[in-house]
Amino acid sequence: MSLSYWEYKTWLTQIDFTVVGSGIVGLSTALYLKNRFPKAKILILERGSLPHGASLKNAGFACYGSISEILADLKTQPEEEVVKLVRKRWDGVQLLRKNLGDKAIDFQNYGGHEVFLKEHRERYQQCVEGLGHVNQLLKPIFNQEAYYCHENSFLFNGIVENYITNPLESQIDTGKMMSVLMEVVRKKRINILNAIEVKGFQEIGDHVLVETDHFEFKTRKLLIATNGFAAQLIQEKVRPARAQVLVTRPLKNLHIKGTFHMDEGYYYFRNIRDRILFGGGRNLDFDAEETTAFGETELVQRKLEELLRTVILPNTEFEVDKRWSGIMGIGNSKRPIVKQLSNRVFCGVRLGGMGIAIGSSVGKELADLV
């Protein structure tokens, strides 16, 4: 597509920083860059009509890690690395709240719970035995013993008698969060161009030549914040992981409030006012879900409905209102990749399904690299 003189002059000339991706990380990066360099011309490119990956398609969990996840991490990583990761999540959520405000993102502190199916009783016992160690390890972060056993007050079916609860975990409205974040970005006179896919780039002297599916342009610095789609542009080890989700129609007298994990976090659910959002099932077919293609499969959706019917809402009729999927970025390590790739190219990717918790802080780290 041939662009006019006016289009190039207004949007694509003398660009100081170009951010690829308008999710939580991309928008946060642009804001921190603008704060550091008020006169800089900053452009954000987004392949979708709205943020395309997981930022608008997640479950809205402001969480720090379930007990089984933390114990599993302690088996494969040094204690200091696990503590550092949990602290990053905690600090990231506080940064998000500070930047946007609790009311703007509909922050609700209902607590978080890990639920164990009866066939996972042995895993539950192992988690109970590990409570003391995990609480001691993470007390400097939470300033309290954050994990404890909690009775089955929400009357789930087919589970062991207790959950393991963290009262500090919360939920947000993902749509409100992203709407406010985009509004703040635009007020800073940062341009966002949607439906523009970056196909490649080349560093040439004092600039980076960026090739999109519609045009080419030059930028002084290029910052990649495409998370699950990162491997399409850079060589860092990031694998896509599709997460399938459904949400029910409103339910009468819904008594469930909070965020919940089940089966080592491969399933997760929460209330959205009087609805239940339920997602997961990637472990049913890892190969099929390691994809950048959006969509739902009968295998996963059937399992979600079965667990809703038999475990979560055993005595309640429900109808599914909407189904969707999002693309996360994962890898062998849960640490995000925030690094300088060359003189003028940087990246902040591989958020490991914790975008809400760490997206703001990863954006700040990425901006600080420049």
N, C-alpha and C positions, 0 to 999 in steps of 0.2 A: 504494500500500500504506500503510495506516495504521499508524504506529508507536506503541507504548505510551509512557507516561510514563517507564518504566524505561529503555527503549531510547534515548529522546532524552536523558534525564538522564545516562546512562552514557557514550554515545558521541558525541553530537551537540550538546552544550551547552558554552558557553564555550570554543570551539576557538580557539586562538591562531594556529596555522598548519595549513593543509590543503595537502597535496601530492597532485597528480593524476598517477598513474603510479607503479608499484612496481618499475620496472626499476632498473638500476644508478644512474642519475642521481637518481631519486626517493628511493630508499632512502638514498643518500649524502647528499642534501640534508637529509633528516629527521634523520640522525645528527649532521650538523654543526650544525643548528639546536638540537638537544637539548644538544649540548656548550656552545653559547653561551648558551642559555636553559634551564637545567636544570629550572625549574619550569613551563615552557610545556607546554600540552596540544597535542599534535601528532597529526594524523590523516592517514593515507595512504589514498587511494581508488584501487582497481584494477578495471578493467572485466572482466578475465579471472579465472578461478579460480586461475591462476598469472600471473606477469608476462606481458603480452599481446603485446608488440611484437617486439623482437629480443634482449633481454637473456638469455633462456633458449633462443633459437633460433639463435644465432650459431655460428661455427666455433671459437671459443676461441683466436683469434690474439692474442698480445701483441706486436703489430708496430708499426713506426714509419714505414712507407712503403717500397715497393719502389723500386728505382733508376729504373725507367721512369716511375713516378708522380711522383717528386721532380723529374726532368728535365722532365716535362710541366708541372708546377706552375711551374717556373722560367721557362717560356716565357710564362706569363700573369700572374705575380705578381712583385712585387719580392722580391729575395733575402731581405730581412729578414723578410718575411711568411712565406716558406717555412721559414726557420730557426725562427721563432716557433711555427709549427704543429708541426714535428717535435719541438721542445723540449716543447711541451704534451703530445704523445704519450708521450715519454720520462718526463717528470715524472709523468704520470698513471699509468703502469704502476708506477713506483716507489711512488707513493702507495697504490695498490691493494695492493701487496705488503706495505707497512708496516702498513696498516690490518687486513688479514686474515691475513697470514702465508703463506709459500710452500707449506707443507704443507697448509694448509686449502684452498687453491685448486688444488693439484696442479700447481704451477708447474714446468715442465720446459724447460730451456734447451738445445734441440736445434739452434738456429739456424734462419734463414729463407733461402729461395732463390727467385730469380726464374728461371723456366724459359722458354725461347724456342723455339717451334716452328720448324722449318726454313724455313717460308714467311715467318717474321718475322726472318730473318737480318739484314736492314738495320737493323731496330730494335735488335737485339742489338749491332751494331757501333756504333750511335750511343750506346748505353748504356756500352759499353766506353770510348769516347772521352770520355764525360762523367764517368767514375769519379774522376779526379783532382780535378776542380772540386768535385764533390759531397762527396768525403771531406774536402777542405780546408774547405769551408763548414760542415760538420756536426761537425768534430773537437772544437770546444768543448763540444758536447753529449755525444758518445760517448767522448771522451778517447782516441780511437784512429781509425785509418782503417777505417771499419766495412764498406765494400763492396769485394769483390774477386772475381775469377774463380775458379770452382771446377769441377773436372772432374765429368763425369757419373757419379758414384759410385753412384747409385741405379739406373742402367741403364734410364733412360726411353728410349722409342723415338720417332723422328721429330723430335728436337730438335737444336739446334746443339750443338757439342761441350762447351760449358761453361755452368754456371749463373752468376748473379751473386749472391753470398752475403753475408748480414749475420749474423755469428755471435752477435749480441746478441739476436736475435729469439727468441721462446719461445712456448710454448703453455700453456693452462690448462684445467682442467675447469670448463666453464661452469656445470654443475649444482651442483657443490660450492661454487663462488664465490657463487652466488645463495642457496643454502641457508644458508651461513654468514652472509651479509650480512643475510638476513631474521631469522636467530636473534639477531644482535647488536641489530637494531632492536627486536625484541620484548623483549629483556632491558632495554632502555632505557625500557620501558613506553610505547612508541609504538604506537598502534592501527593495524592494517591491515584495511580492509574490502574484501573481494573481491566480484566479480560486481556491482559498482556502476559504472554508466557516467555520467559527468558530461555533461549535455546542454547546459548553459549556465550563465552566472553574471552577476550584476549588482552593481556597486559602489554601495553606498548608505551615505553618511555614514561612520560609523566601522567598517563591516563590509562583507563581500562575501556576497551571497545566492547560494548554490550550488544549482542544480537538477540532480538526478540522475534516473535512470529509476525510482527507488523513493521518494525523499523530497526535501525541501528543508531546508536548514539554514544557519546563519550562521557565518562564520569571520572572524577579524581580518585575516588575510593569506592569499592564495591563490597557490600556486606550481605552474606547469604544467610537467610533465616527461614529456610523452607522445611526444616525438621524431617518428617518422614519421606519427603521427596528429594532430600539432599543429594542422594547418590546419582540423580539425573544431571547434576551440575558439577559435583566435586568428588574427590576420591576417598573422602573420609568414610570410615566403616559405620554406616547407618543403614539399618534394614527397615523397610516399611512394615507396619503391623496394623492390619485393619481391625477396628473395633465396631461390632454391630450393636445397635441399641433399639429399644422400642419404648414407647410411653403409652400408658393406658388413657382411656377417657376418664373424666372425673368420677370418683368413687364416693358413695355416701358414707359419712361417718368414718372416714379413714383415720385410723388410730396410730399409724406408723409415721414416725418422725425421726430423721437422722440420715446418716450415710452408712452403708453396710457393705462389707466385703465377704465373699464366700469362696471356698475352694482355692485357697492361696491367692486370692485376688483376681482369679480368672473370671469371676462373676462379681458384679457390683450393682447395688440398687439404692434408691433414695426416694423420698417423697418430693414432689413438686406441688406444694400446697395439698390438694386433694387427689393427686395422681401418683402413680408409681412409675418411675423411670427405671428400666432394667437393661443392663448391657453385659457383654462378655461372650464367653464361649469360644474364644480363639484357640483354646487348648483342644477342642474337638478335632481340628484339622489345621495344624500349624502351617503346613505348606500352602494350603489354599488361602490362608489369611495373611501370608507374607506377600502383600500385593499393594500397588498404588491405585488399583481400580476400586472405585466406590461400588457399593451394592450389598445386597443381603442374600444369604443362602438359606435354603429350606432346613438344612441340618441345624444351623445355629438358631434360627428363629423358632423352630419347633422345640428345641431344648429350653430356650428362654420362656416360652409359653408354658411348657411342662413344669418348670420350677416355680413359675408364678402361681400356677394352679395348685401344686401339691405342697409347696413349702411356704411361700410368702403370703399368699392370699387363699388359704385352703378352704375357707368357708364364705368366699366372696365371689360373686359373678363379676367378670370384668370384660371389657372390650378393648382391643388395641386400637389406638388412635393414629399413631404415626410410627414408622420404622425408618432408620437411616444408618449410616456408617461414617466413621472418621478414620483418618490415617495417622497413626502415631509413628515416631521414630525411635527405634530401639537398637541395642547392640550388646556385645559381650560384657560391657561395663555399664553401670547405671549413671556414671558421671556424664554430664553433658559435655559436648565438644565445643569449647570456646577458644578459638585460636586464630592466629595470623597465618594465612596460607602462602602469601607472597608479599611483596612490598606494598601492594595496594588492594589486596583481596583478603577478606576476613570471614569467619563463619561462627554461628551460634546455633547448633543443631543437636539432635539426639536427646530429647527431653524425657524419654522413657515413660511416657504416659503420665507425667507429673507437670504438665504445662501450666496449670493454674498455680501450683505451688512454687514453681521455679522460673516461670516465664519472665516475670518482671526483673528478677535478679540476673538471669542470663542476658536479657537485653541490656542491662546496665554494664555487665562485664564486657559484652561485645563492644558497646560504645566506648568503654574505657580503654580498649586495646588500640583505638585509632590515635 
